[in-house]
Amino acid sequence: MIIILEDFYYGKLRPNELTKPSNPELQKIDQKIIDSLQMLKERLSAKDFDQVEKLFDLQSDSNSLHSALSFIQGYKIGALMMIDVFSGEKDSISEGM
């Protein structure tokens, strides 16, 4: 636990870099994206393809921001759950027994 806190303090804790997707469906989608980009690169002018790459960069930035917001919200919900668990109040499950 101390190592995690130290990593967090020094800014070494980056969950998005620890994720190594192994989902076959995700790998198929990624390959389709690569194939589509290659096809567009062959068909479009360099200037037009540059615009497509800029669009993808913007989409990536947007996805990163959404992921960060979702992570923060999930962390807050988890923390609230821990507060609820350790608050010592009766929970509704035991009241029904």
C-alpha positions as CSV (number, residue, x, y, z in Angstrom):
1,M,0.0,0.0,0.0
2,I,2.8,2.4,0.8
3,I,4.3,1.9,-2.6
4,I,1.0,2.9,-4.2
5,L,0.8,6.0,-2.1
6,E,4.4,6.9,-3.0
7,D,3.7,6.3,-6.7
8,F,0.6,8.5,-6.4
9,Y,2.6,11.3,-4.7
10,Y,5.4,11.3,-7.3
11,G,2.9,11.2,-10.2
12,K,4.0,7.7,-11.3
13,L,0.5,6.2,-11.0
14,R,-1.1,6.3,-14.4
15,P,-3.9,3.7,-14.8
16,N,-4.3,4.4,-18.5
17,E,-0.7,3.3,-19.1
18,L,-1.2,0.1,-17.2
19,T,-4.1,-1.0,-19.3
20,K,-3.2,-3.6,-21.9
21,P,-6.4,-4.4,-23.8
22,S,-6.6,-8.1,-24.7
23,N,-10.2,-8.0,-25.8
24,P,-10.4,-9.6,-29.3
25,E,-13.2,-7.4,-30.3
26,L,-11.2,-4.3,-29.5
27,Q,-8.3,-5.7,-31.5
28,K,-10.6,-6.2,-34.5
29,I,-11.8,-2.6,-34.3
30,D,-8.3,-1.3,-34.0
31,Q,-7.3,-3.2,-37.1
32,K,-10.3,-1.9,-39.0
33,I,-9.2,1.6,-38.0
34,I,-5.7,1.0,-39.2
35,D,-7.0,-0.5,-42.5
36,S,-9.4,2.4,-43.1
37,L,-6.6,5.0,-42.4
38,Q,-4.3,3.2,-44.9
39,M,-7.0,3.2,-47.5
40,L,-7.7,6.9,-47.0
41,K,-4.0,7.7,-47.1
42,E,-3.8,6.0,-50.5
43,R,-6.9,7.7,-51.9
44,L,-6.6,11.3,-50.5
45,S,-4.2,14.0,-51.2
46,A,-1.5,14.6,-48.6
47,K,-3.3,17.8,-47.5
48,D,-6.7,16.0,-47.2
49,F,-5.2,13.1,-45.3
50,D,-3.5,15.6,-43.0
51,Q,-6.9,17.0,-42.1
52,V,-8.2,13.4,-41.4
53,E,-5.2,12.9,-39.0
54,K,-6.0,16.2,-37.2
55,L,-9.6,15.0,-36.8
56,F,-8.4,11.7,-35.3
57,D,-6.1,13.6,-32.9
58,L,-9.1,15.8,-31.8
59,Q,-11.2,12.7,-31.3
60,S,-8.4,11.1,-29.3
61,D,-8.1,14.2,-27.1
62,S,-11.9,14.2,-26.5
63,N,-11.9,10.5,-25.7
64,S,-9.0,11.0,-23.2
65,L,-10.9,13.8,-21.5
66,H,-14.0,11.7,-21.3
67,S,-12.1,8.8,-19.9
68,A,-10.4,11.0,-17.3
69,L,-13.8,12.4,-16.2
70,S,-15.3,8.9,-16.0
71,F,-12.3,7.7,-13.9
72,I,-12.6,10.6,-11.5
73,Q,-16.4,10.0,-11.2
74,G,-15.8,6.3,-10.6
75,Y,-13.1,7.0,-8.0
76,K,-15.5,9.4,-6.2
77,I,-18.3,6.8,-6.2
78,G,-15.8,4.2,-4.8
79,A,-14.7,6.5,-2.1
80,L,-18.3,7.2,-1.1
81,M,-19.0,3.5,-1.0
82,M,-16.0,3.1,1.4
83,I,-17.3,5.9,3.6
84,D,-20.7,4.2,3.7
85,V,-19.1,0.8,4.5
86,F,-16.9,2.2,7.3
87,S,-19.5,4.6,8.7
88,G,-20.8,1.9,11.1
89,E,-24.4,2.6,10.2
90,K,-26.8,-0.3,9.7
91,D,-27.3,-1.2,6.1
92,S,-30.6,-2.2,4.5
93,I,-29.6,-5.8,3.9
94,S,-29.2,-6.6,7.6
95,E,-32.5,-4.8,8.5
96,G,-34.4,-7.3,6.4
97,M,-33.0,-10.3,8.2
